[in-house]
Amino acid sequence: MNALVGLVLVVHVTVSIALIVFILLHSGKGAGVSSMFGNVMPSTSSGTGIIEKNLDRITIALSIVFAITLLILMVTYTP
């Protein structure tokens, strides 16, 4: 296994764990990050919306990195 495959494998595992965490942070019906910070944040209607939008963006970025590292591993990894 060369250094590129090892590096991509480490990034892939790290992104996989982060993706699981960020998917679990998403709100269901009345639960999630928006209600978790509901008492701490000021009571504005846009406060939790911004948190949810940023959470969506981070999750989408992690899923794109996950797909790219998966494709790189499919091409370069040989057991």
C-alpha positions in Angstrom: 0.0 0.0 0.0 1.5 3.3 -1.1 1.4 6.6 0.8 -1.4 8.0 -1.3 -3.8 5.1 -0.6 -2.9 5.3 3.1 -3.6 9.1 3.2 -6.9 8.7 1.3 -7.9 5.9 3.6 -7.3 8.0 6.7 -9.3 10.9 5.2 -12.1 8.5 4.2 -12.4 7.0 7.7 -12.3 10.5 9.4 -15.0 11.8 7.0 -17.1 8.7 7.6 -17.1 9.3 11.3 -17.8 13.0 10.9 -20.6 12.3 8.5 -22.3 10.0 10.9 -22.0 12.6 13.7 -23.4 15.4 11.5 -26.3 13.3 10.2 -27.2 12.5 13.8 -27.2 16.2 14.7 -29.9 16.9 12.1 -33.3 17.7 13.6 -36.1 15.2 13.4 -39.6 16.2 14.5 -38.9 18.7 17.2 -35.5 17.5 18.2 -31.9 18.2 17.0 -29.5 21.0 17.0 -32.1 23.7 16.6 -33.9 22.7 19.8 -30.7 21.9 21.6 -29.5 25.5 21.3 -33.0 26.9 21.6 -32.7 28.0 25.2 -29.1 29.3 24.8 -29.5 31.4 21.7 -31.5 34.6 21.6 -35.1 34.2 20.7 -35.0 35.3 17.0 -36.6 33.4 14.3 -33.4 33.3 12.1 -31.1 32.0 14.8 -31.9 28.4 14.5 -32.4 28.7 10.8 -28.8 29.7 10.3 -27.6 26.8 12.4 -29.6 24.4 10.4 -28.4 25.9 7.1 -24.8 25.6 8.1 -25.4 22.1 9.4 -26.9 21.2 6.0 -23.9 22.7 4.2 -21.4 20.9 6.3 -23.2 17.6 5.8 -23.3 18.1 2.0 -19.6 19.0 1.9 -18.7 15.9 4.0 -20.8 13.7 1.7 -19.1 15.0 -1.4 -15.6 14.4 0.2 -16.8 10.9 1.2 -17.9 10.1 -2.4 -14.6 11.5 -3.9 -12.4 9.5 -1.5 -14.6 6.4 -2.2 -14.0 6.8 -5.9 -10.2 7.3 -5.4 -10.0 4.2 -3.2 -12.0 2.1 -5.7 -9.5 3.1 -8.4 -6.2 3.0 -6.5 -6.6 0.4 -3.8 -5.3 -3.2 -4.5 -5.3 -5.7 -1.7 
